[in-house]
């Protein structure tokens, strides 16, 4: 139930914000918007204000707005989408994805301002212990300060980690306990099967720093750009074959959303911000049916000084349907593999 509720809230928020971008810019550029709806399916509540009907529908997964004239075949007037200048239509199309970059800035700002930021302390002190690992079995405690590892003095956490990871058969730690007493402990480290490094199950001290609203906004903007940059790099590597096309479909995203919700509101908000950036970037890809595909069509219209024909638009949409359908099937297949159903 937690997964279902969290998925509805997160997906609903992302799609609603996206459509809100189209709605606001359509109004600002003088286009007629017949309806703006929250959710899909049968109407539960509705009210007409001016020329726009606002409604709440039964399925709370996002929303939509109907901008008159989006279909070139329908009757047009001076306020129809297709009759507006190319620049105005491009603004309306791009605004949806733009809002998906504005949302994470807002979400990250809330997280930073309410929760501050956590940084790893460089002090050679144990901040937490992993259950079942050698450190716990040897009686180490949170707050113990590590002075030497195998006889070598250590002055910071990095030196602690680097000295422990090369240990082989045994490991001797010289400590100052929380009570201020010296103590020497010898243990057999656990060797990680993948890296071959020694582990004992200790975690550094995590310092929490409060941020002002201005600092929170600044960090939120920086984090949004940083995540978007990494995503673009990852997409480029997947298209060039430098990285495996490891993507998640609806099942995988729903599973991750549920896991984040169980960890708490902060991880869920951060994950929603991550998904929003992802949605914004994916929508800007030059694929027919996506916003990026519409922008390419408008660019061609500006260069040719005339719109594409109905037949040309139909063919490009068919290509888009085929590409997106194939991608969805591939992503779903990957999700099922992760669930060990194959």
Helices and strands as residue ranges (DSSP letters): H 2-28, E 33-49, E 52-67, G 81-83, H 86-115, E 117-120, E 126-129, H 134-137, E 145-149, E 152-153, H 157-165, E 171-176, E 182-187, E 190-191, E 198-199, E 202-204, E 206-209, H 213-240, H 250-263, H 265-283, H 291-304, H 310-338
